[in-house]
């Protein structure tokens, strides 16, 4: 166990200690973290503007 508070899953660091802690946690916990991570990775960007093309600079 570590003395510092746990970090939210979106602030995961994959240091050797974090990797060790992740590999040694109960399966239910690692499944929950991987599920939350997958949701964050696949979520749509609310600032992307959808299919609106980005403005381009004009070339002479």
PDB file of N, CA, C and O in Angstrom:
ATOM      1  N   UNK A   1       0.845  -1.181   0.000  1.00  0.00           N
ATOM      2  CA  UNK A   1       0.000   0.000   0.000  1.00  0.00           C
ATOM      3  C   UNK A   1       0.890   1.244   0.000  1.00  0.00           C
ATOM      4  O   UNK A   1       1.977   1.248   0.578  1.00  0.00           O
ATOM      5  N   UNK A   2       0.414   2.282  -0.649  1.00  0.00           N
ATOM      6  CA  UNK A   2       1.179   3.526  -0.693  1.00  0.00           C
ATOM      7  C   UNK A   2       0.547   4.556   0.230  1.00  0.00           C
ATOM      8  O   UNK A   2      -0.633   4.448   0.565  1.00  0.00           O
ATOM      9  N   UNK A   3       1.319   5.552   0.642  1.00  0.00           N
ATOM     10  CA  UNK A   3       0.834   6.550   1.583  1.00  0.00           C
ATOM     11  C   UNK A   3       0.138   7.722   0.910  1.00  0.00           C
ATOM     12  O   UNK A   3      -0.632   8.433   1.556  1.00  0.00           O
ATOM     13  N   UNK A   4       0.394   7.938  -0.387  1.00  0.00           N
ATOM     14  CA  UNK A   4      -0.226   9.072  -1.060  1.00  0.00           C
ATOM     15  C   UNK A   4      -1.628   8.694  -1.541  1.00  0.00           C
ATOM     16  O   UNK A   4      -1.898   7.517  -1.782  1.00  0.00           O
ATOM     17  N   UNK A   5      -2.523   9.674  -1.684  1.00  0.00           N
ATOM     18  CA  UNK A   5      -3.893   9.360  -2.119  1.00  0.00           C
ATOM     19  C   UNK A   5      -3.913   8.832  -3.554  1.00  0.00           C
ATOM     20  O   UNK A   5      -3.027   9.136  -4.353  1.00  0.00           O
ATOM     21  N   UNK A   6      -4.935   8.037  -3.867  1.00  0.00           N
ATOM     22  CA  UNK A   6      -5.078   7.506  -5.208  1.00  0.00           C
ATOM     23  C   UNK A   6      -5.436   8.618  -6.180  1.00  0.00           C
ATOM     24  O   UNK A   6      -6.115   9.577  -5.815  1.00  0.00           O
ATOM     25  N   UNK A   7      -4.981   8.487  -7.408  1.00  0.00           N
ATOM     26  CA  UNK A   7      -5.269   9.477  -8.437  1.00  0.00           C
ATOM     27  C   UNK A   7      -6.497   9.052  -9.236  1.00  0.00           C
ATOM     28  O   UNK A   7      -6.788   7.861  -9.343  1.00  0.00           O
ATOM     29  N   UNK A   8      -7.212  10.017  -9.792  1.00  0.00           N
ATOM     30  CA  UNK A   8      -8.325   9.650 -10.666  1.00  0.00           C
ATOM     31  C   UNK A   8      -7.796   8.899 -11.885  1.00  0.00           C
ATOM     32  O   UNK A   8      -6.646   9.100 -12.275  1.00  0.00           O
ATOM     33  N   UNK A   9      -8.612   8.034 -12.496  1.00  0.00           N
ATOM     34  CA  UNK A   9      -8.113   7.217 -13.612  1.00  0.00           C
ATOM     35  C   UNK A   9      -7.644   8.026 -14.821  1.00  0.00           C
ATOM     36  O   UNK A   9      -6.800   7.548 -15.579  1.00  0.00           O
ATOM     37  N   UNK A  10      -8.166   9.234 -15.022  1.00  0.00           N
ATOM     38  CA  UNK A  10      -7.723  10.017 -16.177  1.00  0.00           C
ATOM     39  C   UNK A  10      -6.348  10.626 -15.940  1.00  0.00           C
ATOM     40  O   UNK A  10      -5.765  11.194 -16.864  1.00  0.00           O
ATOM     41  N   UNK A  11      -5.822  10.523 -14.744  1.00  0.00           N
ATOM     42  CA  UNK A  11      -4.480  11.015 -14.457  1.00  0.00           C
ATOM     43  C   UNK A  11      -3.533   9.845 -14.187  1.00  0.00           C
ATOM     44  O   UNK A  11      -2.574   9.968 -13.425  1.00  0.00           O
ATOM     45  N   UNK A  12      -3.817   8.726 -14.818  1.00  0.00           N
ATOM     46  CA  UNK A  12      -2.968   7.541 -14.611  1.00  0.00           C
ATOM     47  C   UNK A  12      -1.545   7.816 -15.072  1.00  0.00           C
ATOM     48  O   UNK A  12      -1.321   8.460 -16.097  1.00  0.00           O
ATOM     49  N   UNK A  13      -0.628   7.337 -14.329  1.00  0.00           N
ATOM     50  CA  UNK A  13       0.744   7.334 -14.817  1.00  0.00           C
ATOM     51  C   UNK A  13       1.176   5.874 -14.883  1.00  0.00           C
ATOM     52  O   UNK A  13       0.829   5.076 -14.012  1.00  0.00           O
ATOM     53  N   UNK A  14       1.916   5.540 -15.895  1.00  0.00           N
ATOM     54  CA  UNK A  14       2.321   4.164 -16.087  1.00  0.00           C
ATOM     55  C   UNK A  14       3.795   3.999 -15.703  1.00  0.00           C
ATOM     56  O   UNK A  14       4.599   3.481 -16.477  1.00  0.00           O
ATOM     57  N   UNK A  15       4.127   4.448 -14.493  1.00  0.00           N
ATOM     58  CA  UNK A  15       5.454   4.205 -13.960  1.00  0.00           C
ATOM     59  C   UNK A  15       5.537   2.743 -13.535  1.00  0.00           C
ATOM     60  O   UNK A  15       4.527   2.039 -13.512  1.00  0.00           O
ATOM     61  N   UNK A  16       6.718   2.297 -13.205  1.00  0.00           N
ATOM     62  CA  UNK A  16       6.877   0.909 -12.762  1.00  0.00           C
ATOM     63  C   UNK A  16       6.037   0.631 -11.513  1.00  0.00           C
ATOM     64  O   UNK A  16       5.444  -0.440 -11.386  1.00  0.00           O
ATOM     65  N   UNK A  17       5.991   1.599 -10.591  1.00  0.00           N
ATOM     66  CA  UNK A  17       5.198   1.400  -9.377  1.00  0.00           C
ATOM     67  C   UNK A  17       3.707   1.321  -9.704  1.00  0.00           C
ATOM     68  O   UNK A  17       2.993   0.476  -9.164  1.00  0.00           O
ATOM     69  N   UNK A  18       3.239   2.208 -10.592  1.00  0.00           N
ATOM     70  CA  UNK A  18       1.829   2.191 -10.985  1.00  0.00           C
ATOM     71  C   UNK A  18       1.495   0.890 -11.712  1.00  0.00           C
ATOM     72  O   UNK A  18       0.433   0.307 -11.492  1.00  0.00           O
ATOM     73  N   UNK A  19       2.394   0.441 -12.569  1.00  0.00           N
ATOM     74  CA  UNK A  19       2.173  -0.812 -13.283  1.00  0.00           C
ATOM     75  C   UNK A  19       2.113  -1.977 -12.291  1.00  0.00           C
ATOM     76  O   UNK A  19       1.260  -2.856 -12.417  1.00  0.00           O
ATOM     77  N   UNK A  20       2.999  -1.985 -11.327  1.00  0.00           N
ATOM     78  CA  UNK A  20       3.009  -3.031 -10.309  1.00  0.00           C
ATOM     79  C   UNK A  20       1.706  -3.013  -9.507  1.00  0.00           C
ATOM     80  O   UNK A  20       1.098  -4.059  -9.279  1.00  0.00           O
ATOM     81  N   UNK A  21       1.280  -1.816  -9.079  1.00  0.00           N
ATOM     82  CA  UNK A  21       0.042  -1.697  -8.313  1.00  0.00           C
ATOM     83  C   UNK A  21      -1.165  -2.150  -9.131  1.00  0.00           C
ATOM     84  O   UNK A  21      -2.052  -2.828  -8.614  1.00  0.00           O
ATOM     85  N   UNK A  22      -1.195  -1.771 -10.415  1.00  0.00           N
ATOM     86  CA  UNK A  22      -2.303  -2.146 -11.289  1.00  0.00           C
ATOM     87  C   UNK A  22      -2.359  -3.664 -11.478  1.00  0.00           C
ATOM     88  O   UNK A  22      -3.438  -4.255 -11.432  1.00  0.00           O
ATOM     89  N   UNK A  23      -1.225  -4.284 -11.684  1.00  0.00           N
ATOM     90  CA  UNK A  23      -1.187  -5.722 -11.908  1.00  0.00           C
ATOM     91  C   UNK A  23      -1.542  -6.512 -10.656  1.00  0.00           C
ATOM     92  O   UNK A  23      -1.976  -7.659 -10.758  1.00  0.00           O
ATOM     93  N   UNK A  24      -1.369  -5.923  -9.484  1.00  0.00           N
ATOM     94  CA  UNK A  24      -1.634  -6.627  -8.236  1.00  0.00           C
ATOM     95  C   UNK A  24      -2.972  -6.270  -7.598  1.00  0.00           C
ATOM     96  O   UNK A  24      -3.281  -6.749  -6.507  1.00  0.00           O
ATOM     97  N   UNK A  25      -3.766  -5.437  -8.259  1.00  0.00           N
ATOM     98  CA  UNK A  25      -5.072  -5.109  -7.695  1.00  0.00           C
ATOM     99  C   UNK A  25      -6.087  -6.193  -8.041  1.00  0.00           C
ATOM    100  O   UNK A  25      -5.856  -6.984  -8.956  1.00  0.00           O
ATOM    101  N   UNK A  26      -7.200  -6.240  -7.329  1.00  0.00           N
ATOM    102  CA  UNK A  26      -8.228  -7.240  -7.645  1.00  0.00           C
ATOM    103  C   UNK A  26      -8.745  -7.055  -9.076  1.00  0.00           C
ATOM    104  O   UNK A  26      -8.750  -5.943  -9.606  1.00  0.00           O
ATOM    105  N   UNK A  27      -9.174  -8.152  -9.687  1.00  0.00           N
ATOM    106  CA  UNK A  27      -9.633  -8.132 -11.076  1.00  0.00           C
ATOM    107  C   UNK A  27     -10.780  -7.134 -11.267  1.00  0.00           C
ATOM    108  O   UNK A  27     -10.836  -6.442 -12.284  1.00  0.00           O
ATOM    109  N   UNK A  28     -11.685  -7.059 -10.304  1.00  0.00           N
ATOM    110  CA  UNK A  28     -12.813  -6.140 -10.420  1.00  0.00           C
ATOM    111  C   UNK A  28     -12.333  -4.694 -10.536  1.00  0.00           C
ATOM    112  O   UNK A  28     -12.901  -3.908 -11.293  1.00  0.00           O
ATOM    113  N   UNK A  29     -11.295  -4.348  -9.792  1.00  0.00           N
ATOM    114  CA  UNK A  29     -10.751  -2.990  -9.830  1.00  0.00           C
ATOM    115  C   UNK A  29     -10.064  -2.683 -11.146  1.00  0.00           C
ATOM    116  O   UNK A  29     -10.265  -1.611 -11.717  1.00  0.00           O
ATOM    117  N   UNK A  30      -9.255  -3.613 -11.635  1.00  0.00           N
ATOM    118  CA  UNK A  30      -8.566  -3.367 -12.904  1.00  0.00           C
ATOM    119  C   UNK A  30      -9.557  -3.339 -14.058  1.00  0.00           C
ATOM    120  O   UNK A  30      -9.378  -2.564 -14.997  1.00  0.00           O
ATOM    121  N   UNK A  31     -10.606  -4.170 -14.010  1.00  0.00           N
ATOM    122  CA  UNK A  31     -11.635  -4.125 -15.050  1.00  0.00           C
ATOM    123  C   UNK A  31     -12.354  -2.783 -15.046  1.00  0.00           C
ATOM    124  O   UNK A  31     -12.646  -2.232 -16.107  1.00  0.00           O
ATOM    125  N   UNK A  32     -12.637  -2.261 -13.871  1.00  0.00           N
ATOM    126  CA  UNK A  32     -13.311  -0.965 -13.755  1.00  0.00           C
ATOM    127  C   UNK A  32     -12.432   0.153 -14.320  1.00  0.00           C
ATOM    128  O   UNK A  32     -12.922   1.026 -15.038  1.00  0.00           O
ATOM    129  N   UNK A  33     -11.163   0.130 -14.005  1.00  0.00           N
ATOM    130  CA  UNK A  33     -10.243   1.149 -14.515  1.00  0.00           C
ATOM    131  C   UNK A  33     -10.113   1.056 -16.029  1.00  0.00           C
ATOM    132  O   UNK A  33     -10.151   2.080 -16.712  1.00  0.00           O
ATOM    133  N   UNK A  34      -9.964  -0.136 -16.560  1.00  0.00           N
ATOM    134  CA  UNK A  34      -9.835  -0.290 -18.007  1.00  0.00           C
ATOM    135  C   UNK A  34     -11.120   0.102 -18.725  1.00  0.00           C
ATOM    136  O   UNK A  34     -11.062   0.641 -19.830  1.00  0.00           O
ATOM    137  N   UNK A  35     -12.256  -0.150 -18.132  1.00  0.00           N
ATOM    138  CA  UNK A  35     -13.533   0.255 -18.721  1.00  0.00           C
ATOM    139  C   UNK A  35     -13.652   1.781 -18.757  1.00  0.00           C
ATOM    140  O   UNK A  35     -14.062   2.354 -19.766  1.00  0.00           O
ATOM    141  N   UNK A  36     -13.291   2.431 -17.650  1.00  0.00           N
ATOM    142  CA  UNK A  36     -13.328   3.894 -17.606  1.00  0.00           C
ATOM    143  C   UNK A  36     -12.329   4.491 -18.586  1.00  0.00           C
ATOM    144  O   UNK A  36     -12.623   5.491 -19.241  1.00  0.00           O
ATOM    145  N   UNK A  37     -11.168   3.894 -18.691  1.00  0.00           N
ATOM    146  CA  UNK A  37     -10.145   4.367 -19.627  1.00  0.00           C
ATOM    147  C   UNK A  37     -10.631   4.236 -21.071  1.00  0.00           C
ATOM    148  O   UNK A  37     -10.411   5.132 -21.886  1.00  0.00           O
ATOM    149  N   UNK A  38     -11.289   3.125 -21.386  1.00  0.00           N
ATOM    150  CA  UNK A  38     -11.822   2.924 -22.738  1.00  0.00           C
ATOM    151  C   UNK A  38     -12.878   3.975 -23.063  1.00  0.00           C
ATOM    152  O   UNK A  38     -12.930   4.471 -24.188  1.00  0.00           O
ATOM    153  N   UNK A  39     -13.720   4.319 -22.090  1.00  0.00           N
ATOM    154  CA  UNK A  39     -14.727   5.359 -22.320  1.00  0.00           C
ATOM    155  C   UNK A  39     -14.069   6.711 -22.584  1.00  0.00           C
ATOM    156  O   UNK A  39     -14.521   7.466 -23.444  1.00  0.00           O
ATOM    157  N   UNK A  40     -13.018   7.011 -21.857  1.00  0.00           N
ATOM    158  CA  UNK A  40     -12.326   8.282 -22.061  1.00  0.00           C
ATOM    159  C   UNK A  40     -11.646   8.335 -23.427  1.00  0.00           C
ATOM    160  O   UNK A  40     -11.656   9.374 -24.087  1.00  0.00           O
ATOM    161  N   UNK A  41     -11.063   7.233 -23.845  1.00  0.00           N
ATOM    162  CA  UNK A  41     -10.347   7.197 -25.110  1.00  0.00           C
ATOM    163  C   UNK A  41     -11.298   7.297 -26.297  1.00  0.00           C
ATOM    164  O   UNK A  41     -10.973   7.934 -27.299  1.00  0.00           O
ATOM    165  N   UNK A  42     -12.484   6.666 -26.192  1.00  0.00           N
ATOM    166  CA  UNK A  42     -13.403   6.605 -27.322  1.00  0.00           C
ATOM    167  C   UNK A  42     -14.465   7.699 -27.305  1.00  0.00           C
ATOM    168  O   UNK A  42     -15.275   7.778 -28.228  1.00  0.00           O
ATOM    169  N   UNK A  43     -14.479   8.542 -26.277  1.00  0.00           N
ATOM    170  CA  UNK A  43     -15.487   9.602 -26.193  1.00  0.00           C
ATOM    171  C   UNK A  43     -15.266  10.639 -27.291  1.00  0.00           C
ATOM    172  O   UNK A  43     -14.133  10.935 -27.671  1.00  0.00           O
ATOM    173  N   UNK A  44     -16.375  11.182 -27.791  1.00  0.00           N
ATOM    174  CA  UNK A  44     -16.267  12.229 -28.799  1.00  0.00           C
ATOM    175  C   UNK A  44     -15.743  13.500 -28.151  1.00  0.00           C
ATOM    176  O   UNK A  44     -16.043  13.789 -26.993  1.00  0.00           O
ATOM    177  N   UNK A  45     -14.971  14.244 -28.899  1.00  0.00           N
ATOM    178  CA  UNK A  45     -14.433  15.507 -28.423  1.00  0.00           C
ATOM    179  C   UNK A  45     -15.523  16.565 -28.528  1.00  0.00           C
ATOM    180  O   UNK A  45     -15.947  16.883 -29.639  1.00  0.00           O
ATOM    181  N   UNK A  46     -15.997  17.129 -27.400  1.00  0.00           N
ATOM    182  CA  UNK A  46     -17.085  18.113 -27.472  1.00  0.00           C
ATOM    183  C   UNK A  46     -16.659  19.421 -28.138  1.00  0.00           C
ATOM    184  O   UNK A  46     -17.514  20.234 -28.488  1.00  0.00           O
ATOM    185  N   UNK A  47     -15.380  19.635 -28.316  1.00  0.00           N
ATOM    186  CA  UNK A  47     -14.889  20.869 -28.913  1.00  0.00           C
ATOM    187  C   UNK A  47     -14.499  20.706 -30.377  1.00  0.00           C
ATOM    188  O   UNK A  47     -14.006  21.654 -30.989  1.00  0.00           O
ATOM    189  N   UNK A  48     -14.711  19.522 -30.950  1.00  0.00           N
ATOM    190  CA  UNK A  48     -14.243  19.278 -32.310  1.00  0.00           C
ATOM    191  C   UNK A  48     -15.104  19.959 -33.364  1.00  0.00           C
ATOM    192  O   UNK A  48     -14.610  20.244 -34.456  1.00  0.00           O
ATOM    193  N   UNK A  49     -16.367  20.229 -33.079  1.00  0.00           N
ATOM    194  CA  UNK A  49     -17.234  20.866 -34.055  1.00  0.00           C
ATOM    195  C   UNK A  49     -17.831  19.891 -35.046  1.00  0.00           C
ATOM    196  O   UNK A  49     -18.445  20.314 -36.026  1.00  0.00           O
ATOM    197  N   UNK A  50     -17.671  18.612 -34.822  1.00  0.00           N
ATOM    198  CA  UNK A  50     -18.267  17.615 -35.699  1.00  0.00           C
ATOM    199  C   UNK A  50     -17.660  17.628 -37.080  1.00  0.00           C
ATOM    200  O   UNK A  50     -16.444  17.513 -37.230  1.00  0.00           O
ATOM    201  N   UNK A  51     -18.509  17.770 -38.103  1.00  0.00           N
ATOM    202  CA  UNK A  51     -18.027  17.693 -39.479  1.00  0.00           C
ATOM    203  C   UNK A  51     -17.675  19.057 -40.052  1.00  0.00           C
ATOM    204  O   UNK A  51     -17.422  19.173 -41.251  1.00  0.00           O
ATOM    205  N   UNK A  52     -17.655  20.094 -39.217  1.00  0.00           N
ATOM    206  CA  UNK A  52     -17.305  21.425 -39.687  1.00  0.00           C
ATOM    207  C   UNK A  52     -15.824  21.455 -40.047  1.00  0.00           C
ATOM    208  O   UNK A  52     -14.974  21.171 -39.204  1.00  0.00           O
ATOM    209  N   UNK A  53     -15.510  21.803 -41.310  1.00  0.00           N
ATOM    210  CA  UNK A  53     -14.091  21.822 -41.682  1.00  0.00           C
ATOM    211  C   UNK A  53     -13.342  22.960 -41.006  1.00  0.00           C
ATOM    212  O   UNK A  53     -13.908  24.019 -40.735  1.00  0.00           O
ATOM    213  N   UNK A  54     -12.090  22.733 -40.742  1.00  0.00           N
ATOM    214  CA  UNK A  54     -11.244  23.768 -40.142  1.00  0.00           C
ATOM    215  C   UNK A  54     -10.908  24.810 -41.202  1.00  0.00           C
ATOM    216  O   UNK A  54     -10.692  24.462 -42.362  1.00  0.00           O
ATOM    217  N   UNK A  55     -10.860  26.086 -40.818  1.00  0.00           N
ATOM    218  CA  UNK A  55     -10.500  27.114 -41.797  1.00  0.00           C
ATOM    219  C   UNK A  55      -9.060  26.936 -42.265  1.00  0.00           C
ATOM    220  O   UNK A  55      -8.182  26.551 -41.493  1.00  0.00           O
ATOM    221  N   UNK A  56      -8.840  27.222 -43.537  1.00  0.00           N
ATOM    222  CA  UNK A  56      -7.488  27.101 -44.117  1.00  0.00           C
ATOM    223  C   UNK A  56      -7.009  28.466 -44.547  1.00  0.00           C
ATOM    224  O   UNK A  56      -7.800  29.333 -44.918  1.00  0.00           O
ATOM    225  N   UNK A  57      -5.719  28.644 -44.495  1.00  0.00           N
ATOM    226  CA  UNK A  57      -5.168  29.904 -44.986  1.00  0.00           C
ATOM    227  C   UNK A  57      -5.118  29.868 -46.505  1.00  0.00           C
ATOM    228  O   UNK A  57      -4.900  28.813 -47.100  1.00  0.00           O
ATOM    229  N   UNK A  58      -5.316  30.996 -47.115  1.00  0.00           N
ATOM    230  CA  UNK A  58      -5.294  31.069 -48.571  1.00  0.00           C
ATOM    231  C   UNK A  58      -3.868  31.203 -49.069  1.00  0.00           C
ATOM    232  O   UNK A  58      -3.073  31.967 -48.522  1.00  0.00           O
ATOM    233  N   UNK A  59      -3.562  30.469 -50.086  1.00  0.00           N
ATOM    234  CA  UNK A  59      -2.250  30.604 -50.713  1.00  0.00           C
ATOM    235  C   UNK A  59      -2.423  31.283 -52.066  1.00  0.00           C
ATOM    236  O   UNK A  59      -3.328  30.940 -52.827  1.00  0.00           O
ATOM    237  N   UNK A  60      -1.559  32.242 -52.364  1.00  0.00           N
ATOM    238  CA  UNK A  60      -1.658  33.084 -53.540  1.00  0.00           C
ATOM    239  C   UNK A  60      -1.611  32.392 -54.787  1.00  0.00           C
ATOM    240  O   UNK A  60      -1.688  33.018 -55.844  1.00  0.00           O
TER     241      UNK A  60
END
